[in-house]
Amino acid sequence: MRFLSLLLTALPLAATTVTYDTSALLTSAYANQLGDWLGEGNLHLTRIYASNAVPDNWSAFHAAADNQGRTFTVIEALSCTSQTSTQCITTDAIIGGYNPNSWNAAMSGYYLTMPDAARTGFVFNLSETRVHYQILGSPAGPYQTYNLNSYGPTFGGGHDLHTSGGTTGLGYAMNYTYGPGFLSGVSIAGANPSANDYTSNFLMGRTEVFTIANTGDVPEPPTLALIGGAWLIAVLWKRRRMMSGLALAASAMATPVIDQVNAPNGMTSGFAISNFSAGPNGATGLTGSQVFAAGLTGTLTRLDLPLWNYSAQAGTFYVEMWNNTWGAPVEPPTTPLFSFGINAASLPTTFPGISPAGWTAVDVSSANFQVTAGSQYAIVVRAVRSGGYLEGGWGALLNSNPYTSGVGFIRGANAGNTTNYTSWTAAIPGIAQWDFGFRTWVDADSNTPEPSTFVMIGGAGLVFLLRRGMRRG
């Protein structure tokens, strides 16, 4: 490996050059920095939207940027210490984000990227030469962008970067889907007087959006393209971010498919998934469960659920898989087969509808949970409050049995209710039966060995991955 290190030193990679037609925020250095972070060689940026003042709404942005392909958004984030918030940044900054996909207001929700290989978005602070990439291998990582007619360019599930309009003109940034994530570190907007630097407010200044075109790169030295693929893989393996590049090559061999779906027409609400302070009968909230039977044998990679947080309170919703006996979840203290937390702030505040495209997607692939066709499993959703109370919902069709291979259950009670369901129940007074909405994805070929020809991939293609990894590493 020492020889490879010397070779790469002797054959330096060409610097990226990025041109742009016009901009009030970019400099040549800033533009080239964006190119280096993207890692695709020389680029040209075309400005398709510019706002010199805080817009009352974002209709002009969507008219210009929707369905235009991938873009850079560049924002002038101004100190808002004159405002009352203690989380205002103290230093002006030029920040923004890279959206690998088109903006689309008609989506009215998150653009989700479930496999790690698709998590190529990033947010950045050009003033501090700092970048936060989408988190890999995490259920927080899929929330690439949020698309809504009344929202400007918005990134991440927290949101990691949210543009605001109207009279206040306050945007905010928090670490959830990008960078350090999980409410840690310093937000992409910068530090503030608050102890919680992972969330920062800023005053909206000018906003610009650019489409991106590749203009060709400096050719690699021919000897570098002849390097054998097998030992280049050893270098790629050492680079954490290169795992997403390897996943691109593997994706053609195994692709998760939709297995079980329950999204019945007429489902307009559901049961509360809640966590309260103790009520008169000691109730602390409701937990829900849906039993399903796998139709495929393989690895369960993703669950889609119609969840929402109508209390708009802080906390975590946990999506878990439990054992079941005679079609019902096994009673605690059984340890869940897996458990993934969802930031309550990332959930919609109203019922997300019957279309799974608008539901919350939970990437469970890292659990490597194997399902067997015909066997039953229990999805469990519970809430853990950060303070006060937390109350959300899980969409269900009541007094009906739309999913015939399993049943919905609840346990517990809302604070103040006289009934306390100390065990899982599938029928309560006035409601005979129900099924929660859900969709499962299974990778039926996840254990297929890599073909031996993979190590023979030509050096030229691997060099492209190596360059991108070195810039992002």
NORZICOR-V759505 format. One line per field, one symbol per residue. psi: psi as a letter, one per 30 degrees, with the letter a starting at -180 (. if undefined). Layout:
psi: ???
//
This chain:
psi: feeeeeeeefikkkkkkkllelkfekleeeeeeeeeeehgaklkkkkfkkjfljkelgeeeeeefkggallkkkkjjkkhfflfkfgklfklljlaljjflkkjffehakjkjekeffiglllljeeghkkjlkklhkffffielkjkefkakkklfelfjkklaaeegkllkljdflbelhhlaklfflllflfiffkkllkkblkkkklkkkgllkklkefeffkkeefeeeeeffjeffeeeeeeeffffjkklkdkkjikkfjfaalkjljllkaeggkglkklkkklkkflkakjfkkkkilliffhllakkkklklllkhgkkkllhkkkelkkkkkeffllflkglfkffglkkjjgeffhjklkkfkkljkkklkjlfkclkkaljkljlhlifjfgllkllkallkfkfkjjflkkgklkfjellklklkkkkjfgfgkkkkffefgkkeeeeeeeeeeeeef.
//
